[in-house]
Structures are given as C-alpha cells and as structure tokens.
Amino acid sequence: VICDSKRVIIVGNPGSGKSWLVDEYIDKLENDDSKVIHYNCFQSLQDTNSLERIRVTSLYGNLVSQIVEQCPELLENLLRLIGEEFYLVVDGLDHISREYELHKDLISRSETEIISELLEIHFPDNCYVIISSQPIDEIEEFKGKNYSVFEIEPWGIEQVKSLMASFQINDDNIKDDDISSISVYLLKKSQGNALYLGYILRQLRNLDVNKELIDEIPDY
C-alpha cells in the first residue's frame, strides 16, 4: 500500500497490532538502509513522558533531531532538501485526545494539535508517510488529503493456530456445543484481538490447557 500511495494511515482497534506492524515495517526499512524518521504519540501506560509526547513542539523537536542526525548537512528546509527517499512514521494519534483530557489543566489544546499540523504539512514526493491510529474522526480528513487507509482486520483461525504453536500449546479437542478445539475457543474468547490473544497464551504457557482454564482468564 505504501508503495502505491506514499501516504498511508493504519487503522485498527486497541490490541489489533498497529504498533507491532509499524515496528516490523520500520525494522525492514532500516535493514534495507532506508532513512526512517519515527515519532510515538504513545509508548505505554507507565510512560512518565506521556504528556510531553502529545505536544506539537515535541513532535517537531523529535523529528528535526532525527532528520539532523541522519542528514547532518541539512539544517533548514529539512524535508524539502532531502535528496533521497525517506519515511516519516507517526504512531498512536488516537492517544493525543485522551492524554489531553487527562492533563488539560496542565496543557493547552493548541499545544497538542499534532493532527492538524500533519494535515497541513506538504510532504515532498520522496517522503513516504505512515501514520497509525485507532479509529478517530480525523481519519476522513486524512482521506481527503489522499491518504490510503489500511485497516487491520481481526485475526482468523490460522493465525491463532500459528501463535499457539509458537507458545507450544496443543490444539486439543474440547467438548462444547459449538466449539470443537482449543484454537476455535481461543478465537472466540479473543475475538481475533492479537494483543489479548498473546496475553491469554502467556497465561496458558506450560499448562494443561482446557476450556475451564481459559474461562478463568479475565475478559479483554
């Protein structure tokens, strides 16, 4: 998708694998010696810098710092003057509004207008832009700016089986009215949510897995 449109926004529900997909793609690009500029609007619930991450000044400061680090000769007109293809990645746009609501007594709305800034930047043709977010209203605005939307679909049974195998969990038969195997039951419980499925499998690692054991794991 990114090769076709150069502007992509990845959309998916919590735990669907957006950040994992972004990280994997960044690793691939860097292994191919591509220049990548990356900004996270969100790291984790334990992140002590969560408020700073949603400031526009942090976005620009971080991006400029990375551009200068990778292309030290370019100190002005940074985006326009980079002569080779490069990738700009911004992950976690949906966290901006949530962090703002939590800290709006400490930060002004104008300081957090990262989305507005991204929508107004005229990226050069040699710049590939990848943005990831949970569903937000502004997705339509990005589409109006010729971004292609790539939606992450819930996992299916084959992906569940593959992850089970990596955890060395057998796909045994179980007795249930409409469920025939552990993998089918895990798919039903996780609803195809990759993050939650991984959590379930970590809880089941090295155990004699059965339906009752799975039922004991808290729902997502």
DONULO-60761 format. One record per residue (C-alpha): residue number from 1; residue in three letters; x, y, z. Coordinates in steps of 0.25 Angstrom, whole numbers, plus 5000, padded with zeros to 4 digits. Each point is the difference from the previous one (the first is absolute). Layout:
(NUM; Ala; (X; Y; Z))
...
// end
This chain:
(1; Val; (5000; 5000; 5000))
(2; Ile; (5011; 5010; 5004))
(3; Cys; (5007; 4998; 4987))
(4; Asp; (4987; 5003; 4992))
(5; Ser; (4995; 5013; 5007))
(6; Lys; (5012; 5005; 5009))
(7; Arg; (4990; 5004; 5010))
(8; Val; (4994; 4990; 5009))
(9; Ile; (4992; 5000; 5013))
(10; Ile; (4999; 4986; 5007))
(11; Val; (4987; 4999; 5008))
(12; Gly; (4997; 4989; 5010))
(13; Asn; (4993; 4998; 5013))
(14; Pro; (5008; 4999; 5013))
(15; Gly; (5009; 4988; 5000))
(16; Ser; (4998; 4997; 4985))
(17; Gly; (5015; 5001; 4997))
(18; Lys; (5002; 5014; 4995))
(19; Ser; (5013; 5004; 5007))
(20; Trp; (5005; 4986; 4998))
(21; Leu; (4998; 5001; 4985))
(22; Val; (5007; 5014; 5000))
(23; Asp; (5012; 4995; 5008))
(24; Glu; (5001; 4988; 4991))
(25; Tyr; (5000; 5009; 4988))
(26; Ile; (5010; 5010; 5006))
(27; Asp; (5009; 4988; 5002))
(28; Lys; (4999; 4995; 4986))
(29; Leu; (5003; 5015; 4995))
(30; Glu; (5012; 5001; 5009))
(31; Asn; (5005; 4987; 4995))
(32; Asp; (4999; 5005; 4986))
(33; Asp; (5008; 5012; 5004))
(34; Ser; (4988; 5009; 4998))
(35; Lys; (5000; 5013; 5008))
(36; Val; (4988; 5000; 5010))
(37; Ile; (4995; 5011; 5009))
(38; His; (4991; 4995; 5011))
(39; Tyr; (4991; 5006; 5010))
(40; Asn; (4992; 4993; 5011))
(41; Cys; (4988; 5008; 5006))
(42; Phe; (4999; 4989; 5010))
(43; Gln; (5009; 4990; 5006))
(44; Ser; (4993; 4993; 5012))
(45; Leu; (4991; 5002; 5011))
(46; Gln; (5013; 5001; 5009))
(47; Asp; (5006; 5011; 4991))
(48; Thr; (5004; 5012; 5009))
(49; Asn; (5001; 5009; 4988))
(50; Ser; (4986; 4997; 4995))
(51; Leu; (4996; 5015; 5001))
(52; Glu; (5013; 5005; 4993))
(53; Arg; (4997; 4990; 4988))
(54; Ile; (4987; 5007; 4996))
(55; Arg; (5006; 5014; 4999))
(56; Val; (5002; 5005; 4986))
(57; Thr; (5014; 5005; 5004))
(58; Ser; (5004; 4986; 5004))
(59; Leu; (4996; 4995; 4986))
(60; Tyr; (5008; 5010; 4993))
(61; Gly; (5012; 5000; 5009))
(62; Asn; (5001; 4985; 4999))
(63; Leu; (4998; 4999; 4985))
(64; Val; (5010; 5011; 4998))
(65; Ser; (5010; 4994; 5009))
(66; Gln; (4999; 4987; 4992))
(67; Ile; (5001; 5007; 4987))
(68; Val; (5012; 5007; 5004))
(69; Glu; (5006; 4987; 5006))
(70; Gln; (4998; 4993; 4987))
(71; Cys; (5003; 5011; 4991))
(72; Pro; (5009; 5010; 5008))
(73; Glu; (5003; 5009; 4988))
(74; Leu; (4985; 5004; 4999))
(75; Leu; (4997; 5010; 5010))
(76; Glu; (4989; 5008; 4993))
(77; Asn; (4989; 4996; 4991))
(78; Leu; (5002; 4986; 5005))
(79; Leu; (4989; 4993; 4993))
(80; Arg; (5001; 5007; 4987))
(81; Leu; (5015; 4998; 4999))
(82; Ile; (5002; 4986; 5003))
(83; Gly; (5004; 4994; 4987))
(84; Glu; (4997; 4986; 5002))
(85; Glu; (4987; 4992; 5003))
(86; Phe; (4997; 5000; 5015))
(87; Tyr; (4989; 4995; 5009))
(88; Leu; (4993; 5008; 5011))
(89; Val; (4992; 4992; 5010))
(90; Val; (4991; 5005; 5011))
(91; Asp; (4993; 4989; 5009))
(92; Gly; (4989; 5002; 5010))
(93; Leu; (4992; 5012; 4995))
(94; Asp; (4988; 4996; 5008))
(95; His; (5007; 5001; 5013))
(96; Ile; (5001; 5015; 4998))
(97; Ser; (4986; 5004; 5004))
(98; Arg; (5000; 4990; 5012))
(99; Glu; (5013; 5006; 5006))
(100; Tyr; (4994; 5014; 4998))
(101; Glu; (4988; 4997; 5007))
(102; Leu; (5008; 4994; 5012))
(103; His; (5009; 5012; 5001))
(104; Lys; (4993; 5012; 4994))
(105; Asp; (5002; 5007; 5013))
(106; Leu; (5015; 5000; 4996))
(107; Ile; (5000; 5001; 4985))
(108; Ser; (4992; 5009; 4990))
(109; Arg; (4993; 4994; 4988))
(110; Ser; (5008; 5008; 4990))
(111; Glu; (5013; 4993; 5006))
(112; Thr; (4994; 4986; 4996))
(113; Glu; (4996; 5003; 4985))
(114; Ile; (5009; 4989; 4994))
(115; Ile; (4989; 4995; 4991))
(116; Ser; (4997; 5014; 4995))
(117; Glu; (5015; 5002; 4997))
(118; Leu; (5001; 4987; 4993))
(119; Leu; (4988; 5003; 4991))
(120; Glu; (5007; 5013; 4996))
(121; Ile; (5014; 4996; 4997))
(122; His; (5003; 4999; 4985))
(123; Phe; (5009; 4988; 5000))
(124; Pro; (5009; 4999; 4988))
(125; Asp; (4998; 4988; 4990))
(126; Asn; (5013; 4993; 5005))
(127; Cys; (4993; 4999; 5014))
(128; Tyr; (4992; 4988; 5004))
(129; Val; (4990; 5003; 5011))
(130; Ile; (4995; 4989; 5009))
(131; Ile; (4990; 5003; 5012))
(132; Ser; (4993; 4991; 5009))
(133; Ser; (4988; 5002; 5009))
(134; Gln; (4988; 4994; 5006))
(135; Pro; (4987; 5004; 4993))
(136; Ile; (4999; 5015; 5001))
(137; Asp; (4991; 5011; 4994))
(138; Glu; (5012; 5006; 4993))
(139; Ile; (5002; 4988; 4991))
(140; Glu; (4991; 5006; 4990))
(141; Glu; (5009; 5013; 4999))
(142; Phe; (5012; 4991; 4997))
(143; Lys; (4992; 4993; 4989))
(144; Gly; (4997; 5014; 4995))
(145; Lys; (5015; 5002; 4999))
(146; Asn; (5002; 4988; 4991))
(147; Tyr; (5004; 4991; 5011))
(148; Ser; (4997; 4985; 4998))
(149; Val; (4993; 4993; 5012))
(150; Phe; (5005; 4986; 5004))
(151; Glu; (4991; 4994; 5010))
(152; Ile; (5005; 4988; 5008))
(153; Glu; (4990; 4989; 5000))
(154; Pro; (4998; 4991; 5013))
(155; Trp; (5009; 4987; 4999))
(156; Gly; (4994; 4987; 4995))
(157; Ile; (5001; 4986; 5004))
(158; Glu; (5013; 4997; 4992))
(159; Gln; (5007; 5012; 5007))
(160; Val; (4995; 4995; 5014))
(161; Lys; (5006; 4986; 4997))
(162; Ser; (5013; 5006; 4996))
(163; Leu; (5002; 5008; 5012))
(164; Met; (4995; 4988; 5009))
(165; Ala; (5011; 4992; 4993))
(166; Ser; (5011; 5011; 5004))
(167; Phe; (4995; 4998; 5014))
(168; Gln; (5001; 4985; 4999))
(169; Ile; (4985; 4999; 5003))
(170; Asn; (4993; 4988; 4994))
(171; Asp; (4987; 5001; 4993))
(172; Asp; (4992; 4990; 5007))
(173; Asn; (4986; 4996; 4998))
(174; Ile; (4990; 5006; 5011))
(175; Lys; (4986; 4996; 5003))
(176; Asp; (4990; 5012; 4997))
(177; Asp; (4987; 5001; 4993))
(178; Asp; (5006; 5009; 4989))
(179; Ile; (5015; 5000; 5002))
(180; Ser; (5009; 4988; 4995))
(181; Ser; (5014; 5004; 5004))
(182; Ile; (5009; 5009; 5009))
(183; Ser; (5003; 5009; 4988))
(184; Val; (4986; 5002; 4997))
(185; Tyr; (4997; 5003; 5014))
(186; Leu; (5011; 5010; 5001))
(187; Leu; (4996; 5007; 4988))
(188; Lys; (4986; 5002; 5006))
(189; Lys; (5005; 5005; 5013))
(190; Ser; (5010; 5009; 4994))
(191; Gln; (4991; 5005; 4989))
(192; Gly; (5012; 5000; 4991))
(193; Asn; (5008; 5010; 5008))
(194; Ala; (5014; 4997; 4998))
(195; Leu; (5005; 5008; 5013))
(196; Tyr; (4990; 4993; 5009))
(197; Leu; (5002; 4986; 4994))
(198; Gly; (5015; 5002; 5003))
(199; Tyr; (4997; 5003; 5014))
(200; Ile; (4991; 4987; 5001))
(201; Leu; (5011; 4991; 4994))
(202; Arg; (5010; 5006; 5010))
(203; Gln; (4991; 4996; 5012))
(204; Leu; (4998; 4986; 4994))
(205; Arg; (5014; 4997; 4997))
(206; Asn; (5005; 4987; 5006))
(207; Leu; (4986; 4996; 5005))
(208; Asp; (4991; 4989; 4996))
(209; Val; (4990; 5009; 4993))
(210; Asn; (4985; 4997; 5000))
(211; Lys; (4988; 5009; 4999))
(212; Glu; (4998; 5002; 5015))
(213; Leu; (5014; 5006; 5001))
(214; Ile; (4998; 5009; 4988))
(215; Asp; (4987; 5005; 5007))
(216; Glu; (5008; 5004; 5012))
(217; Ile; (5007; 5010; 4992))
(218; Pro; (4994; 5014; 5001))
(219; Asp; (4993; 5005; 4988))
(220; Tyr; (5006; 5012; 4992))
// end
